[in-house]
Amino acid sequence: MSEREVLGFSVDVDRLWALVGSGQDADELLGKEAGAAADLDYHLAHTWPGMTTARLAADVFAGRLDERNAGDVTRLLVPVLSAVGIPVYDQEAIWLQETMFLAWGPVLGALGLPTLAGLWETSNVAWPWPRGTAPRSTWPIVTELPPAAVAAPAAEFEVGTGWRAAPPDELLVDVDGEPLDDLDDAREELAEHLDLLAAWVKRVPAGESLILVIDGDQ
């Protein structure tokens, strides 16, 4: 079955962008993140013959950026964030099965989480290209919640328990607007995922951003 993975990282984004063109030793930085690098190595072997995570990172850290392979370059964020940031998912990522490719935005809005509703599945991170420019790839989806936008959903999760309510059935549709096959399973999985998101935003230290990465089947 097709699936998507959602990961979350707390990071000082100034440190993240400072790596580009820095000459940082890729092996030194990524060596302790063997798992994340191995996952990207596996992907690269099928999409970019001859490329490895270490070589790709070395190019980025030398300031050599190739927009023709923007999606794969963007995927370098996961091992880099694992090294310079803090994974807030604590080994418990959000896994979305094909039947749960839910149109989350309207659901989050209906449950009283407007900040996440407005940013969910929004590509707004251009790394490693200049900050403030348009992302060169929209898949994987990389979303930054800057410090102020992290504080907002943290407060929204604290306000009562409305976000634990079952959303209206008419909102339980997939990203194409089609009704989900099993609404009971959808409600159960959504509740589990919202519990994780509530924990994630609380783990982000003051002054840092939360970066969400959604990858897998489009």
Salt bridges, closest charged atoms under 4 A:
ASP14 OD1 - ARG131 NH1 2.60
ASP59 OD1 - ARG64 NH2 2.76
ASP66 OD2 - ARG68 NH2 2.89
GLU67 OE2 - ARG136 NE 3.19
ASP72 OD1 - HIS43 NE2 2.70
ASP72 OD1 - ARG75 NH1 3.67
GLU121 OE2 - ARG4 NH1 3.18
GLU158 OE2 - LYS202 NZ 3.32
ASP169 OD1 - ARG187 NH2 2.49
ASP184 OD1 - ARG187 NH1 2.85
ASP195 OD1 - ARG164 NH1 2.84
ASP215 OD2 - ARG75 NE 2.82
